[in-house]
Every structure is written in structure tokens, then in C-alpha cells.
Amino acid sequence: TSCASSASSTPTPLETTSSPKWEVEPAFAVGKKPAGCDYFSGRWVWDETAGPLYEESECPYIQPQLTCQAHGRPDRDYQFWRWQPHGCDLPSFNATLMLESLRGKRMMYVGDSLNRGQYVSMVCLVHRLIPNESAKSMETTGSLTVFTAADYNATIEFYWAPFLLESNSDDAVIHRVSDRIVRRGSINKHGRHWKGADVVVFNTYLWWMTGLKMKILQGSFDDEAKEIVEVSTEDAYRMAMRSMMRWARKNMDPRTTRVFFTSMSPTHAKSGDWGGEPGKNCYNETTPINNATYWGSDSRRSIMQVIGEEFGKSKYPVTLLNITQLSNYRKDAHTSIYKKQWSPLTAEQLANPVSYADCTHWCLPGLQDTWNELLFAKLFYP
């Protein structure tokens, strides 16, 4: 099926399947969300008093691919939109509660560069509570980046695993692989590094979107003769979801730990989706989309359907952060051309900024802080 659909059709609702089945009181909870409140259904409200929760210039941990102001973005409007759920308010992010709750613990984000952005956002949200520079540090070794808050004996970590399963894109530095291959049943290759974490936030989506099929390796990457089968993207993705949930069930204790999954992060590469000028993209966009039923052609509904089905069957309480619809509205929040470029731009590119605008990643501070506000809400007020 084509993943493009008209903007007027209603997005796949996931509210019914996104509530985990708690048999025990969820770890970290300090209260409950208001009855009938769905944090993920709402609208963006302009609010100059609310944003941003930190300044780009005062958080030294943001990678240069996400520092839009430092790279010349002329407006700051994207920092002042606040997510307002219908029928209730989002709890205010409380950095003190976050850090105190992580005292003696490990919080880990596992996934791709979009999850890294959410990870860096969380570090930026809490690091100001540690004024002593020598009491905080960030170090990267291979696939693992660790922010340490020494006074709290706490770490907030990011682990690069764009498919969660073992793949040929696992090198944390050199991973721009066009012919992507994922190894079946291989989650423990990375999973051994996640054991012992108290809060885990998974994501995986973008890397599966190479076409309609995905290559799956049956044996090992070390085998001389490799047995590779091609399956639909949806079947491959379902395999990953089941592996993740099985891993959580075997390695996490729901009485003491929490597992989250961030749904797909939308892109805004086709301005025709929102009725913009044909051939354009997120470049120069400064306002959100205000059509409540908007759903971009780059967001595959069939993948949302797989998420809904697998989460509905999960034996382990994995909390879904359904950020897809609310992020679909934010064509204005991408890094666009305002970022460090991997390689020098050509004269042709410079003459046509649309050609090199990044409509996948998000400026910080910005949208991904809202993702963490939602994470905060689901962690403490499930």
C-alpha cells in the first residue's frame, strides 16, 4: 500500500492501545493523570511565557547538528509553542523531581539520531541543577554516550542502535549505509549494554524506511555464505517490536523499572502535503500546521498499526510515547539549513537551500523538549 494519504483522512488512533497493563503500581509514579485525559491528543498554543525551558547557548551538550541559532536561524518562534492536551494540562517539567528520582540510578535512551536528540534535550533540561561543572560530565565510547551527575550518583545515557537489533549500521560513527541489513533475533548483541538501567526509552523507525522491503540476515554477519531474506518493512518492524518487548520482559522488573517507546518522528520533506508551494519542504517554515487531521505522507500509517497491534498484545508494560501526530504539526521545528553540515556545500546547493534542508532532525531547544515533558508526565503521573 502507498504510504501517502490525503491530509483529510484521520490518523491512526493509538489511545486505546497505548496504556500499558499495570499489574503492579508503576515505578516512579507520584500521582495519577486526570481521568479521561490523553496527553497525546491536543493542539499547539503560542505561549511566550512558557518557552523555552533552557537556552541553546547555555547547554554545552547539544551537538552542532541541532544548534539552529548558532548556525544562523533568523527566528526563534519555534521555541515558543506549547503543547496543550485537550481537556487537561501537561504537568510542568520538574528537573529537581527528575534528578532526585534518578539518584543512584541509570536512565538510558536507545535508538537512532532522533532518540539522541531527545536524550540531549533531557540532559539540557536537568544539567542546570548541577552548577558545579566538575560534578557533571559527558563521555562517548563507541555506541555509548554517558552524562554523569556525580552528586546524584546518576547517569543519563544514550546507546546507538538504530534498529535495536544488530545491523550493518551499528558503527556509531560510520553508519551511512544505503543497503541496510538487520540480523534476526539479535537484540542481545546490544541489549547486554542496557541491562541494569532503571528507565529505558527506545525508538526505531527512520532506518526501516528504505523502501517497501527490508533485508533480514538469518545467520551471523561473520558467516561467509550469508542467508538473507527480504520481507516487507511492516513484517521486519513487527519482528523488532516483538524482540524489544521480549527483551524488556526478560530483563526488566516492572516493580522497579520503566520502559518507554517513542513512536515515529515525522519528516516534512514535501510541502505539497500541507498545501504549500510544490517542490518545497520545511525550509523557511515558521509556523505549525493547524489542520487537526493533518498526517504527512512520510509517516507510514501501516507502521503505526503494527505498533498499536503489538503494544496491545504486550505481556510487559511498555509505555508508548505517541509523539507522531503532535510532531506532524511542527513543520517549523526542524533544523532545516541551520546546522553544521557534514560536508562542504556546493554552489548549486547554496543557490537552492531547499536542496540541502534537513527536514528530519529538530532544533534544540524545541519540539523534543515537549517529548520529554510527555515522558516526564507518563513517568510520574501515569
Disulfide bonds with the S-S distance in Angstrom:
Cys37-Cys88 2.02
Cys59-Cys124 2.06
Cys68-Cys363 2.09
Cys282-Cys359 2.15
